[in-house]
Amino acid sequence: MYKKFVADKKEFVLSKQILHSETFVGANIREALNRQSKRDFIHKLSISQKECDKTIYWLELLFTTEYISEEEFEDLTTRLQKF
């Protein structure tokens, strides 16, 4: 998605924010799998959830500024909400 925004739409700021928050989701899930305690596991997963929400925020901005269509917005946010 990042490559598409940069190459096709010439959008650099919000797409970089999305790249950052999306990669944090996976990184924190991986950390959760290597937890030191149940509390640590829950904490890491809650951080992942916050990063998903942050990614949705960036997508909302892209949608309201018409960089992405409603269909793209719905598709991307639906995928994130499954986490």
N, C-alpha and C positions, 0 to 999 in steps of 0.2 A: 504494500500500500504506500509506503514511504517513497519508493522509487517512482511509482505512478504519479504521485502528487508533485514531486520535484521535476520529473521529466515532462509530463503531459500538461500539468496545470501551472507550473512555475510557482508553486507555493512552497516556501521554505521554513517559515517560522512555526506554524501550527503543526505541520507534518513532522517536524523534528520533535515537538513536544509529544506527539502521539507515539513516535518511535521510542522515545525515552520511557514513557509510562507503560507502553505495551511490553517492552523487554523487562521492566521491573516486575511485572506480573509473573512471568515465567521464572525469573531469578528467585523471587520470594517463595514460590511454590517449591522450587528445588531446595531452598534452604529449609523449608518446613519439613520436607522429607528426611532431612538430616538433623532433625530437632534434638535438643538435649532433654526436653521434657514435654509433657502434654501442653503446659502453659506456653512454652516457646512455639510449639506447633500452631496453636490457636493464634498467637500473636503474628506469626509470619503469614498465615492465611488471611488474617484481617488486613494486613498491609497490602496483600495482593488484591483484596476486594476494594480497598481504597484506590489503588492504582487503576483498576477497571473503571471505577467511577470517574476518576480523573480523565481517563481516555474518552469516556462518553462525553464529558464536558468539552474536550477539544473537538470531538466530532460534531457536537451541537454548534460550536462556533463555525466550523466548516460548512455545516448545513445552512445556518442563518446568513452566511456570507455568500452562499450559492456556489461554493467550490464542489460540493457533492449534492446529488439529487436526494429527494426524499426516499426513493427506493434504496440507494446506496446507504443512506443514514440508517434506515430501518434494518437492513441486512447486517451492517456492522455492529449496531448496538444490540441486536438480538443475539449475535454470537458472543459478545462480551457479557451479556446478562446471564449466560449459561454457566459462567464461572461462579 
